[in-house]
Amino acid sequence: QLDLLWTRKQNVMYNLFDWPTQKHSKLIILAIANTMDLPERIMMNRVASRLVCPSRLLFKIWDSSNIVHSCFGVVVLLFFLLILAKLFSELVGNIVAALSGDARRCLDICRRATEICEFASQKRTPEIVRMTHVTEAIDEMFSSPYIKAIRNASLHEQIFLKAILAEFRRAGVEEATVQQVYHQHLALCRIEGMQSPTISELMGICSRLGACRLLLVESSNKYIHMRVRLNISQDDVMYALKEE
């Protein structure tokens, strides 16, 4: 995932795309990015020059029912479990689509629901996976201590997390400086009609979220220019803040 290989000097990406250009090289690079214009957006000229006739393939937004049904068709055949008939896959897919945009999360929930069903079947008569198992799997996946910590955080701490998500979407990179997040935080405060925190207060918010391990904060004396990353998935943050 190309977004995660970004560094300030971009040495990692340069070396990666330089390998296929070497004499007698048989290496082909297939990279995935969250934005179509990532090379133009973040790559230095020396890195972009390593891209030899790059071809781009646009993946459309996933269909929650079709992807679950097709990916789990093999699993159903292998384990002889009539779990994911089309109606069931549509239902599970729609539930996860409402909670998360990640299709992999949908597959994880189906797998965990199967395990819960199998464990329960060892104590009672065998049964197929039902929505009660899916609900239990969803509760497990979206009820981590991190999610509880976000829901118990202060209002400005929650807004700070929203600001991080907004900055990630804007930049197309899952890393940002405190200064960049601060600008997003101010914009959200204006929208909500709230008083904006000072930069010192925001640094305190960032420090507390880092202490809770919700954020990975760069250890340096760069102050507002230090970089921060989420220590949990964006989907978990959005789910935790959904009701808020």
Secondary structure, 3 states (H helix, E strand, C coil): CHHHHCCCCCHHHHHHHHHHHCCCCCCCCCCCCCCCCHHHHHCCHHHHCCCCCCCCCCCCCCCHHHHHHHHHHHHHHHHCCCCCCHHHHHHHHHHHHHHCCCHHHHHHHHHHHHHHHHHHHHHCCCCCCCHHHHHHHHHHHCCCHHHHHHHCCCHHHHHHHHHHHHHHHHHCCCCEEHHHHHHHHHHHHHHHCCCCCCHHHHHHHHHHHHHCCCEEECCCCCHHHCEEEECCCHHHHHHHHHCC
